[in-house]
Amino acid sequence: MQKHNLFYGDFQISGIANNPFSYLIEPINDYLQLTITNGEGDWAVYNSVLLSTTTFHQNSFTMYPNPVQANLSINNTSNQSVKATIYDVNGKVLQSYTLEAYTSTINVKSLKTGLYFVIFENEGGERVSKKFVKR
């Protein structure tokens, strides 16, 4: 209440409110909405809807078949465009791709038999690592 009084007090001239505010808080679906209206009919609306980012974690990516011979399918459920980089066990970058959401296919036929890592990185710099075996 103190903050409201101070805020309201800033808009008074010589003790007379020239721009009084009214407010209404009402439930809308599963959130609350605050509407503030001034004496001139101008209004502002604020919602209690939480802002969030899409989840980006290990379960956002599945790769198959594993082991793979020629084409590695990657299912990206993170709802983000990501950079996928393939590394060998020594950390050398071998291939790099930009993958959209959903399923993409990468040709790994030219890779030698062995263990490889795919690092998925989103625009925010978050990373997820997965491994696959090339036959």
C-alpha positions as CSV (number, residue, x, y, z in Angstrom):
1,M,0.0,0.0,0.0
2,Q,2.9,2.4,0.8
3,K,4.3,1.9,-2.7
4,H,0.8,2.5,-4.3
5,N,0.4,5.7,-2.3
6,L,3.8,7.0,-3.3
7,F,3.1,6.1,-7.0
8,Y,-0.3,7.8,-6.9
9,G,1.1,10.8,-5.0
10,D,3.5,11.6,-7.9
11,F,0.5,12.4,-10.1
12,Q,-1.1,15.0,-7.8
13,I,-1.1,18.7,-8.4
14,S,-1.8,21.0,-5.4
15,G,-3.6,18.2,-3.5
16,I,-6.0,17.4,-6.3
17,A,-5.6,14.2,-8.2
18,N,-5.5,15.1,-11.9
19,N,-4.9,11.6,-13.1
20,P,-6.3,9.0,-10.7
21,F,-5.7,5.3,-11.4
22,S,-8.1,2.3,-11.0
23,Y,-7.1,-1.3,-11.4
24,L,-8.8,-4.6,-11.9
25,I,-7.3,-8.0,-11.2
26,E,-9.2,-10.9,-12.9
27,P,-8.5,-14.6,-13.6
28,I,-8.1,-15.4,-17.3
29,N,-7.9,-19.1,-18.0
30,D,-5.0,-20.3,-15.8
31,Y,-3.3,-16.9,-15.1
32,L,-4.1,-13.5,-13.5
33,Q,-4.5,-10.3,-15.5
34,L,-4.0,-6.8,-14.0
35,T,-5.5,-3.9,-15.9
36,I,-4.6,-0.4,-14.8
37,T,-6.7,2.5,-16.2
38,N,-6.1,6.3,-15.7
39,G,-8.7,9.0,-15.5
40,E,-8.2,9.8,-19.2
41,G,-9.1,6.2,-20.3
42,D,-5.5,5.1,-21.1
43,W,-4.8,1.6,-19.8
44,A,-2.0,-1.0,-19.4
45,V,-2.4,-4.7,-19.0
46,Y,0.0,-7.0,-17.1
47,N,-0.2,-10.8,-17.0
48,S,1.1,-13.4,-14.5
49,V,2.1,-15.8,-17.4
50,L,5.5,-17.1,-16.7
51,L,8.1,-16.6,-19.4
52,S,10.3,-19.6,-20.2
53,T,12.7,-21.0,-22.6
54,T,12.4,-24.3,-24.3
55,T,14.0,-27.2,-22.6
56,F,17.4,-28.1,-23.9
57,H,18.7,-31.3,-22.3
58,Q,20.0,-34.8,-23.0
59,N,16.5,-36.2,-23.7
60,S,16.0,-33.5,-26.4
61,F,18.0,-35.6,-28.9
62,T,17.9,-39.2,-30.0
63,M,20.1,-40.8,-32.6
64,Y,19.5,-44.0,-34.5
65,P,20.6,-46.5,-35.6
66,N,23.4,-46.8,-33.2
67,P,25.8,-48.4,-34.3
68,V,25.4,-46.8,-37.7
69,Q,26.8,-47.7,-41.1
70,A,25.8,-44.9,-43.4
71,N,23.0,-42.5,-42.3
72,L,22.6,-41.3,-38.8
73,S,19.1,-40.0,-38.0
74,I,18.8,-37.4,-35.3
75,N,15.5,-36.6,-33.7
76,N,15.6,-33.0,-32.3
77,T,12.7,-32.4,-29.9
78,S,14.2,-29.2,-28.4
79,N,12.0,-27.0,-30.7
80,Q,15.2,-25.0,-31.6
81,S,17.6,-24.8,-34.5
82,V,20.9,-26.2,-33.2
83,K,24.5,-26.7,-34.5
84,A,25.6,-30.3,-34.4
85,T,29.3,-31.0,-34.5
86,I,30.8,-34.4,-34.8
87,Y,34.1,-35.0,-33.0
88,D,36.4,-38.1,-32.9
89,V,37.7,-39.5,-29.6
90,N,40.8,-37.1,-29.9
91,G,38.5,-34.0,-30.0
92,K,39.1,-33.3,-33.6
93,V,36.1,-31.6,-35.4
94,L,35.1,-33.8,-38.4
95,Q,31.7,-32.5,-39.5
96,S,29.4,-29.7,-38.6
97,Y,25.7,-29.1,-39.5
98,T,22.8,-26.9,-38.6
99,L,19.8,-28.9,-37.7
100,E,16.2,-27.7,-37.5
101,A,13.7,-29.2,-35.1
102,Y,12.3,-32.7,-35.8
103,T,14.3,-35.3,-37.7
104,S,17.5,-34.8,-39.7
105,T,19.7,-37.3,-41.4
106,I,23.5,-37.0,-41.5
107,N,25.7,-39.1,-43.8
108,V,28.5,-40.6,-41.8
109,K,29.6,-43.2,-44.4
110,S,33.0,-41.5,-44.9
111,L,33.9,-41.9,-41.2
112,K,36.2,-44.7,-40.1
113,T,34.9,-47.4,-37.8
114,G,35.0,-46.2,-34.2
115,L,33.4,-44.1,-31.4
116,Y,32.3,-40.5,-32.2
117,F,30.7,-37.7,-30.2
118,V,28.0,-35.2,-31.4
119,I,27.8,-31.9,-29.6
120,F,24.5,-30.1,-30.0
121,E,24.6,-26.4,-29.3
122,N,21.7,-23.9,-29.3
123,E,21.9,-20.2,-30.0
124,G,22.1,-19.5,-26.2
125,G,25.4,-21.5,-26.0
126,E,23.8,-24.5,-24.1
127,R,25.4,-27.8,-25.1
128,V,24.4,-31.4,-25.0
129,S,26.7,-34.3,-25.9
130,K,25.7,-37.7,-27.4
131,K,27.9,-40.5,-28.7
132,F,27.5,-43.0,-31.5
133,V,29.4,-45.9,-32.9
134,K,30.3,-46.1,-36.6
135,R,30.6,-49.7,-38.0
